[in-house]
Amino acid sequence: MQATLVMFVISLIGFSIQDNLGDPLRELVGQSVSEKERDALRDRMGLNDPFLVQYGRFLSNAVQGDLGNSYFFKKPALEVIARKFPATLELVIGATFIIIFSSVPLGIYSAIKPNSWLTRFILGISIVGISVPVFLTAIFSIYIFSVELGWMPSFGRGETTAPFGWDSGFFNGDGLLHLILPSLSLASIMMPLFIRLIRSEMMEILQMDYIRFAWAKGLYPKRIWFLHAFKNTLLPVITVGGVQVGTMLAYTILTESVFQWPGMGFLFLEAVNRVDTPLIIAYIIVVGLIFVVTNTVVDLLYTWVNPTVKLVGQKS
């Protein structure tokens, strides 16, 4: 019920901004079309109807899975987004793998060895990573690794194959090569956050009494660090991680724009330039749905990480 209410609010906000995006007829008709013909076309499209009438019509279609037809592509907006979604998902998965396999060991090491020179170096780099915008990181990476060194391609998705039914660049060398720089750029804004979060949470856990008792019992250090300490840092990490997955989808707009990556973010920018309002509204609703689903999954994961967490309050 909460997810349904949130999606209703998102759809209302997304639909209400369409009048401020510009005139969609600009892209549909030429300059030679008279104002009378434009008004007639607006009437046929329902653009002259009151807001509540337009929103009610949109909502009744949306619950049936119809978010309107794209003015530019002349196809259902959801179908257009669905064609671009695999490319964006590929980029987010690549960035997620980089974040997990770098921030977890670096965060744990920084908590275990808080005064080492390597920890100071990691924290210093993380400050730079948080401060530099993702599009600037993308531009610098293109300049260094593509222009100067010539190691990586600077734009495009590369070759894709579909051995498992998913047409992706994960399954061949050229696709992976094109994926490296965009994934690193997208991960650069999130990775420092997770390193610092894991470090701070784990340092707090390591000071607790049950950890000192584990040391006194003579347990192996790795068992204390990874089983007793790190597992109890996962709750806040999962909470932030669930939100950041949705945030990464938003950041893909900048990343895909710089690398000309043919995903949802790049499609959204094109839709804004063309005043393709059905496609813009559909994008907002799809991204909102991803946020809602991700946060719901995070709530369900709480009980797996910590069985004492109760999602629904009970009377004592």
C-alpha positions as CSV (number, residue, x, y, z in Angstrom):
1,M,0.0,0.0,0.0
2,Q,2.9,2.4,0.8
3,A,4.5,1.6,-2.6
4,T,1.3,2.2,-4.4
5,L,0.8,5.6,-2.7
6,V,4.4,6.6,-3.5
7,M,3.9,5.6,-7.2
8,F,0.7,7.6,-7.3
9,V,2.5,10.7,-6.0
10,I,5.4,10.2,-8.5
11,S,2.9,9.9,-11.4
12,L,1.1,13.0,-10.2
13,I,4.3,15.1,-10.0
14,G,5.7,13.7,-13.3
15,F,2.4,14.4,-15.1
16,S,2.0,17.9,-13.6
17,I,5.4,19.2,-15.0
18,Q,4.5,18.5,-18.6
19,D,3.1,22.0,-19.3
20,N,6.5,23.5,-18.3
21,L,8.5,21.4,-20.7
22,G,7.5,23.2,-23.9
23,D,5.1,22.7,-26.7
24,P,5.2,19.1,-27.9
25,L,3.6,20.1,-31.3
26,R,6.9,21.8,-32.1
27,E,8.4,18.4,-33.0
28,L,5.2,16.9,-34.4
29,V,4.4,19.5,-37.1
30,G,6.4,21.8,-39.3
31,Q,6.5,25.6,-39.4
32,S,4.1,25.7,-42.3
33,V,1.2,24.4,-40.2
34,S,-1.3,27.1,-39.3
35,E,-2.3,28.0,-35.8
36,K,-5.8,26.8,-36.5
37,E,-4.5,23.4,-37.5
38,R,-2.4,23.3,-34.4
39,D,-5.4,24.0,-32.2
40,A,-7.3,21.2,-33.9
41,L,-4.4,18.8,-33.4
42,R,-4.3,19.8,-29.7
43,D,-8.0,19.0,-29.4
44,R,-7.5,15.6,-31.0
45,M,-4.6,14.8,-28.7
46,G,-6.5,16.1,-25.6
47,L,-3.9,18.7,-24.8
48,N,-6.6,21.4,-24.3
49,D,-8.6,19.4,-21.7
50,P,-8.5,20.4,-18.1
51,F,-5.6,19.0,-16.0
52,L,-7.7,16.7,-14.0
53,V,-9.3,15.3,-17.1
54,Q,-5.9,14.7,-18.7
55,Y,-4.5,13.1,-15.5
56,G,-7.5,10.9,-15.0
57,R,-7.2,9.6,-18.6
58,F,-3.5,9.1,-18.1
59,L,-4.0,7.3,-14.8
60,S,-6.7,4.9,-16.2
61,N,-4.3,4.0,-19.0
62,A,-1.3,3.7,-16.7
63,V,-2.9,1.0,-14.5
64,Q,-3.2,-1.0,-17.6
65,G,0.5,-0.6,-18.5
66,D,0.0,2.1,-21.1
67,L,2.0,5.3,-20.4
68,G,1.3,6.8,-23.8
69,N,3.0,6.8,-27.2
70,S,6.3,8.6,-27.8
71,Y,5.8,11.6,-30.1
72,F,9.2,11.1,-31.8
73,F,9.4,7.3,-32.0
74,K,5.7,6.8,-32.7
75,K,5.7,3.8,-30.4
76,P,4.6,3.1,-26.8
77,A,6.8,4.9,-24.4
78,L,7.4,1.8,-22.2
79,E,8.5,-0.2,-25.3
80,V,11.0,2.5,-26.2
81,I,12.4,2.6,-22.6
82,A,12.5,-1.2,-22.5
83,R,14.8,-1.3,-25.5
84,K,17.2,1.1,-23.8
85,F,17.0,-0.4,-20.3
86,P,19.4,-3.3,-20.8
87,A,22.2,-0.9,-21.7
88,T,21.6,1.1,-18.5
89,L,21.3,-2.1,-16.4
90,E,24.6,-3.3,-17.8
91,L,26.3,0.0,-16.8
92,V,24.8,-0.1,-13.3
93,I,25.7,-3.8,-12.7
94,G,29.3,-3.0,-13.8
95,A,29.5,-0.1,-11.5
96,T,28.0,-2.1,-8.6
97,F,30.6,-4.9,-9.0
98,I,33.4,-2.3,-8.9
99,I,31.9,-0.7,-5.8
100,I,31.4,-4.0,-3.9
101,F,34.8,-5.6,-4.7
102,S,36.7,-2.4,-3.9
103,S,34.8,-0.7,-1.1
104,V,34.3,-3.8,1.1
105,P,38.0,-4.8,1.4
106,L,39.2,-1.2,1.5
107,G,36.6,-0.3,4.2
108,I,37.5,-3.3,6.3
109,Y,41.2,-2.7,6.0
110,S,40.8,1.0,7.0
111,A,38.8,-0.1,10.1
112,I,41.3,-2.8,11.1
113,K,44.4,-0.6,10.5
114,P,43.1,2.9,11.1
115,N,46.6,4.5,11.6
116,S,48.5,2.9,8.7
117,W,49.8,5.0,5.8
118,L,47.6,3.0,3.3
119,T,44.5,3.9,5.3
120,R,45.4,7.6,5.2
121,F,45.9,7.3,1.4
122,I,42.6,5.5,1.0
123,L,40.7,8.2,3.0
124,G,42.5,11.0,1.1
125,I,41.5,9.5,-2.3
126,S,38.0,9.0,-1.1
127,I,37.7,12.7,-0.3
128,V,38.7,13.5,-3.8
129,G,36.2,10.9,-5.2
130,I,33.3,12.5,-3.3
131,S,34.3,16.0,-4.3
132,V,34.7,15.5,-8.0
133,P,31.5,15.4,-10.1
134,V,30.9,12.2,-12.0
135,F,30.9,13.9,-15.4
136,L,34.3,15.5,-14.7
137,T,35.7,12.1,-13.7
138,A,34.3,10.7,-17.0
139,I,36.0,13.5,-19.0
140,F,39.3,13.0,-17.3
141,S,39.2,9.2,-17.7
142,I,38.5,9.7,-21.5
143,Y,41.4,12.1,-21.8
144,I,43.9,9.9,-19.9
145,F,43.0,6.4,-21.0
146,S,41.5,7.0,-24.5
147,V,43.2,10.2,-25.8
148,E,46.7,10.0,-24.2
149,L,47.2,6.3,-23.6
150,G,44.9,4.9,-26.2
151,W,44.0,1.9,-24.0
152,M,40.2,2.2,-23.9
153,P,37.5,3.3,-26.3
154,S,36.0,6.7,-25.6
155,F,32.4,6.2,-26.5
156,G,29.7,3.7,-27.5
157,R,28.6,0.4,-26.1
158,G,30.7,-1.8,-28.3
159,E,29.8,-5.3,-29.5
160,T,27.0,-7.1,-27.8
161,T,26.2,-10.8,-27.8
162,A,23.3,-12.8,-26.3
163,P,24.4,-16.3,-25.3
164,F,21.9,-16.4,-22.4
165,G,19.1,-14.4,-24.0
166,W,20.4,-11.1,-22.7
167,D,22.0,-8.9,-25.4
168,S,25.0,-7.5,-23.5
169,G,28.6,-6.5,-23.7
170,F,29.5,-8.7,-20.7
171,F,30.0,-11.7,-22.9
172,N,32.7,-10.5,-25.2
173,G,36.0,-8.7,-25.0
174,D,35.0,-5.6,-27.0
175,G,31.9,-5.1,-24.9
176,L,33.8,-5.4,-21.7
177,L,36.4,-2.9,-23.0
178,H,33.8,-0.3,-23.7
179,L,32.2,-0.9,-20.3
180,I,35.2,-0.3,-18.2
181,L,35.5,3.5,-18.3
182,P,31.8,4.3,-18.0
183,S,31.5,1.8,-15.1
184,L,34.5,3.3,-13.3
185,S,33.2,6.8,-13.8
186,L,29.7,5.9,-12.4
187,A,31.2,4.0,-9.5
188,S,33.6,6.8,-8.6
189,I,30.9,8.9,-6.8
190,M,29.6,6.0,-4.8
191,M,32.7,4.0,-3.9
192,P,34.2,6.6,-1.5
193,L,30.9,6.8,0.4
194,F,30.8,3.1,1.0
195,I,34.4,2.9,2.0
196,R,33.9,5.5,4.7
197,L,30.5,4.0,5.7
198,I,32.0,0.5,6.2
199,R,35.0,1.9,8.0
200,S,33.0,4.0,10.5
201,E,30.4,1.3,11.2
202,M,33.0,-1.4,11.6
203,M,35.3,0.7,13.9
204,E,32.2,1.3,16.1
205,I,31.4,-2.4,16.2
206,L,35.0,-3.4,17.0
207,Q,34.8,-1.3,20.2
208,M,31.8,-3.2,21.5
209,D,31.9,-5.6,24.5
210,Y,31.0,-8.8,22.6
211,I,34.0,-8.2,20.2
212,R,36.3,-7.8,23.2
213,F,34.9,-11.0,24.6
214,A,35.6,-12.8,21.3
215,W,39.2,-11.6,21.6
216,A,39.4,-12.8,25.1
217,K,38.1,-16.2,24.1
218,G,41.1,-16.5,21.7
219,L,39.0,-16.6,18.4
220,Y,40.9,-16.2,15.1
221,P,41.2,-12.6,14.1
222,K,39.6,-13.3,10.6
223,R,36.6,-14.9,12.3
224,I,36.2,-11.9,14.6
225,W,36.6,-9.3,11.7
226,F,34.5,-11.0,9.1
227,L,31.9,-13.1,10.9
228,H,31.3,-11.1,14.1
229,A,32.2,-7.5,13.2
230,F,31.6,-7.1,9.4
231,K,28.2,-8.9,9.4
232,N,26.8,-6.5,11.9
233,T,27.9,-3.5,9.7
234,L,25.7,-4.8,6.9
235,L,22.4,-3.3,8.0
236,P,23.3,0.4,7.4
237,V,25.4,-0.6,4.4
238,I,22.4,-2.3,2.8
239,T,20.1,0.7,3.7
240,V,22.4,3.2,2.0
241,G,23.1,0.7,-0.9
242,G,19.5,0.3,-1.7
243,V,19.0,4.0,-2.1
244,Q,22.3,4.4,-4.0
245,V,21.3,1.8,-6.6
246,G,18.4,4.1,-7.6
247,T,20.7,7.1,-7.4
248,M,23.1,5.5,-9.8
249,L,20.3,5.3,-12.3
250,A,20.0,9.0,-12.0
251,Y,23.7,9.5,-12.4
252,T,23.7,7.4,-15.6
253,I,22.2,10.5,-17.3
254,L,25.6,12.3,-17.0
255,T,27.7,9.2,-17.6
256,E,25.7,8.1,-20.7
257,S,25.8,11.6,-22.0
258,V,29.6,11.9,-21.8
259,F,30.3,8.4,-23.2
260,Q,27.4,8.4,-25.7
261,W,26.1,5.3,-24.0
262,P,22.8,4.2,-25.6
263,G,20.8,3.8,-22.4
264,M,17.8,5.2,-20.6
265,G,19.7,8.3,-19.4
266,F,20.8,9.3,-22.9
267,L,17.3,8.6,-24.1
268,F,15.8,10.9,-21.4
269,L,18.1,13.8,-22.5
270,E,17.0,13.3,-26.1
271,A,13.3,13.3,-25.0
272,V,13.8,16.6,-23.1
273,N,15.3,18.2,-26.2
274,R,12.5,17.0,-28.4
275,V,9.8,17.8,-25.8
276,D,8.6,14.2,-26.0
277,T,6.4,14.5,-22.9
278,P,5.0,10.9,-22.8
279,L,8.5,9.6,-22.9
280,I,9.7,12.0,-20.2
281,I,6.8,11.1,-17.9
282,A,7.3,7.3,-18.6
283,Y,11.0,7.7,-17.7
284,I,10.2,9.4,-14.4
285,I,7.7,6.7,-13.5
286,V,10.0,3.9,-14.4
287,V,12.9,5.3,-12.4
288,G,10.5,6.0,-9.5
289,L,9.3,2.4,-9.7
290,I,12.9,1.1,-9.5
291,F,13.4,3.2,-6.4
292,V,10.3,1.8,-4.8
293,V,11.1,-1.8,-5.7
294,T,14.7,-1.4,-4.5
295,N,13.7,0.0,-1.1
296,T,11.1,-2.7,-0.7
297,V,13.8,-5.4,-1.4
298,V,16.1,-3.6,1.1
299,D,13.4,-3.8,3.8
300,L,13.0,-7.5,3.2
301,L,16.8,-8.1,3.3
302,Y,16.8,-6.6,6.9
303,T,15.3,-9.7,8.3
304,W,17.8,-11.9,6.6
305,V,20.8,-9.9,7.8
306,N,19.3,-9.3,11.3
307,P,16.4,-11.5,12.2
308,T,15.6,-9.3,15.3
309,V,14.4,-6.6,12.9
310,K,10.6,-6.5,12.6
311,L,9.1,-4.7,9.6
312,V,5.7,-4.4,11.2
313,G,5.3,-3.0,14.7
314,Q,3.5,-5.4,17.1
315,K,1.8,-4.6,20.4
316,S,3.6,-5.7,23.5
